[in-house]
Amino acid sequence: QVQLVESGGGLVQAGGSLRLSCAASGRTASIYIMAWFRQAPGKEREFVAAISRSGSGKGYADSVKGRYTISRDNAKNTVYLEMNTLKPEDTAVYYCAAKQGGAVLARTVLLYDYWGQGTQVTVSS
């Protein structure tokens, strides 16, 4: 089993920045792809960004490309999401996810094996 714990959410004004962290524990050697998803009230959970095991492969949703940066530190079993130029529409609960095996930067909720509890990000206008 793998446990994921997110941190770093909060309230920020539009145009501001936040950095989310997700610490993994347990059978971390089995984790290949790590990703961030988000879910706004009344909406489905959506893909935000994903990163390969080595960190060399990254993928982003069009809505965050150029503003968000995903990274990982395998020595610390931690993945990060640097969020800049935040907009009110970025308001959501942000979830960390981990996928066992495979090299594809999956963008589908069902393809991920483990999930964190989520951290709230609120962007005021």
C-alpha positions in Angstrom: 0.0 0.0 0.0 1.0 3.6 -0.6 -0.2 6.6 1.5 -0.2 10.1 0.0 -0.5 13.3 2.1 -0.9 16.7 0.5 -0.1 20.0 2.0 0.3 23.6 1.0 -3.2 24.7 0.1 -4.8 27.9 1.2 -6.4 31.2 0.3 -4.6 33.5 -2.2 -5.5 36.5 -4.2 -5.8 36.3 -8.0 -2.4 36.6 -9.6 -0.7 35.0 -6.6 1.2 31.8 -6.1 1.0 28.6 -4.1 3.2 25.5 -3.8 1.5 22.2 -3.1 3.4 19.2 -1.8 2.5 15.5 -1.7 4.5 13.1 0.5 4.3 9.4 -0.3 5.0 6.6 2.1 4.7 2.8 2.2 5.5 0.8 -1.0 6.9 3.8 -2.8 9.2 1.7 -5.0 6.1 0.6 -6.9 5.1 4.1 -7.9 5.8 5.2 -11.4 3.6 8.1 -12.4 2.5 10.8 -10.0 -0.1 13.4 -10.8 -2.3 16.2 -9.5 -6.0 16.4 -10.1 -8.5 18.9 -8.9 -12.2 19.0 -8.3 -14.3 22.2 -8.0 -17.8 22.2 -6.4 -20.3 20.5 -8.6 -17.7 19.4 -11.2 -15.9 16.2 -12.0 -12.4 15.6 -10.9 -10.0 16.8 -13.6 -6.4 16.2 -14.6 -4.0 19.0 -13.8 -0.4 17.6 -14.3 1.6 14.4 -14.2 5.2 13.5 -14.0 7.2 10.3 -14.9 9.3 8.3 -12.4 12.5 10.0 -13.5 11.0 13.4 -13.7 11.9 13.9 -17.3 8.4 13.4 -18.6 5.7 15.9 -17.7 2.2 16.6 -18.9 -0.2 19.4 -18.2 -3.8 20.3 -18.8 -4.2 23.1 -21.3 -5.8 25.3 -18.6 -2.7 25.3 -16.5 0.1 25.1 -19.0 2.6 27.9 -18.6 1.4 28.7 -15.1 1.9 25.4 -13.2 5.0 23.3 -12.8 5.1 19.8 -11.5 8.3 18.3 -10.1 9.4 15.4 -7.9 12.1 14.6 -5.4 12.5 10.8 -5.4 14.9 10.9 -2.5 12.1 12.5 -0.4 9.3 10.6 -2.1 7.6 13.9 -2.7 5.9 15.5 -5.7 5.3 19.3 -5.9 3.0 21.5 -7.8 4.1 25.1 -8.2 1.1 27.3 -9.1 1.6 30.8 -10.4 -0.6 33.5 -11.8 -3.6 31.9 -10.0 -7.1 32.6 -11.2 -10.4 32.3 -9.4 -11.3 29.4 -11.7 -8.4 27.5 -10.2 -10.3 27.2 -7.0 -10.8 23.6 -6.1 -9.7 20.7 -3.9 -6.4 19.5 -5.3 -5.6 15.8 -5.1 -2.3 13.9 -5.4 -2.4 10.6 -7.2 0.0 7.8 -7.8 0.1 5.1 -10.5 1.8 1.7 -10.3 3.8 0.6 -13.3 3.6 1.9 -16.8 5.3 4.9 -18.4 2.3 6.7 -19.8 1.4 10.1 -18.2 -2.2 9.1 -17.7 -4.9 11.8 -17.5 -7.8 9.6 -16.4 -8.9 9.3 -12.8 -9.6 5.5 -13.0 -6.0 4.7 -14.1 -4.5 5.9 -10.8 -4.1 3.5 -7.9 -3.7 5.7 -4.9 -5.1 9.1 -3.8 -4.4 11.6 -1.1 -7.1 13.2 1.0 -7.0 16.5 -0.9 -6.0 20.1 0.0 -8.2 23.1 -0.6 -7.0 25.9 -2.9 -9.1 29.1 -2.9 -8.3 32.0 -5.2 -10.1 35.3 -4.5 -10.8 37.8 -7.2 
